[in-house]
Amino acid sequence: MAERAYPPNRPGVQNLNGAYTKGQMYSAALPSFRPTPPKKRSNRCCLCILCLIAFLLALILLAGIAGFVLWIIYKPREPHFTVASVQIPKFNVTGGSHLSYEFILQMVAGNPNKKLSFYYDAFSVKVSSDNLDLADGSVPGFFHGTRNITVVKADLKSQNLALGASDAKKLKSAQSKGKITLDVDLQTRVRVKMGKWKSHKVRVNVKCNGVSAMISGNKKASASANSGFKCKIKLKFKVFKWYL
């Protein structure tokens, strides 16, 4: 009888004896490939942001508590400025377009605080009427002690101030009536003294609008606000290069 030919053994196929081939045995021994799951990204950035926010909130809270305690102890009140009198011994519109004047201002600065003092730099003073600048000058600064009242005086003079046609007409009308409404603005910088501590300098604007004054040829003429024309005070804090 002729011998039967058998196909050669192939990997993964059983031979006639029921055993796996050598190649299949080796392949079975190899571990199966399993992709490693991606690692979770850390939340360190979010944690840092949360810590920073918590730190800032804590600082704001502490500053608020400290400010409240200082307010309870010192009970701060803003100083007040009052126009006591305005004297205009000279006010002449000459040549139809030039003004010669003299303004004598007397202002009263009051500090109502028991435990706070103020250091004022020199004041710049400007007098205007109906948005027309008439006079400007300066007065020396001073130390404003507790429960103190200080009188500030300014004598502003000018000869032959050039005027526009419409402005000259308005001032001629005021001269003929013997009465004019003025706006007085003061600007300075101030430091606050609280015990032994002194603050940084802060800009202060003092605005006194609508002061009615009599025009007269003698120094007895004064503003109609002799009883005290109260001014408005505005503080301007510097943040980097800007004032708020």
Order of alpha helices (4+ residues) and beta strands (2+ residues): alpha-alpha-beta-beta-beta-beta-beta-beta-beta-alpha-beta-beta-beta-beta-beta-beta-beta
